[in-house]
């Protein structure tokens, strides 16, 4: 999804819009079903804070 198939044309913008809509629909479906998506990114500072707490 991060790489556009075409460069310099309006088509990449349409690709990005469709990808964003698809991601939002997945997020809404997970939220409506009570299974929110997990956060996969944790900052270095948060990781350090977690390791110091243990």
C-alpha positions in Angstrom: 0.0 0.0 0.0 2.9 2.3 0.5 4.1 2.2 -3.0 2.1 3.7 -5.8 1.8 1.8 -9.0 2.0 4.9 -11.1 4.0 8.1 -10.7 3.1 11.5 -11.8 -0.5 10.7 -12.5 -3.8 11.1 -10.6 -4.0 7.3 -10.2 -1.8 7.2 -7.1 -4.1 9.5 -5.3 -7.0 7.2 -6.0 -5.0 4.2 -4.8 -4.2 6.0 -1.5 -7.8 7.0 -1.0 -9.0 3.4 -1.5 -6.3 2.1 0.8 -7.3 4.6 3.5 -10.9 3.7 3.1 -10.1 -0.1 3.4 -8.0 0.5 6.6 -10.8 2.6 8.1 -13.4 -0.1 7.3 -11.2 -2.7 9.0 -10.8 -0.5 12.0 -14.5 0.1 12.2 -15.3 -3.6 11.9 -12.9 -4.4 14.7 -14.3 -1.6 16.9 -17.9 -2.6 16.3 -17.2 -6.2 17.1 -15.4 -5.3 20.4 -12.0 -6.4 19.2 -9.9 -3.2 18.8 -6.7 -3.5 16.9 -3.6 -4.0 18.9 -1.1 -1.2 19.0 2.1 -2.6 17.6 4.3 0.4 17.9 5.9 1.3 21.2 8.3 4.1 21.5 11.8 3.6 22.8 11.0 5.7 25.9 7.9 3.7 26.6 9.8 0.4 26.2 12.5 1.7 28.6 9.8 2.7 31.1 8.2 -0.8 30.9 11.5 -2.5 31.4 12.3 -0.4 34.4 8.9 -1.1 35.9 9.5 -4.9 35.9 
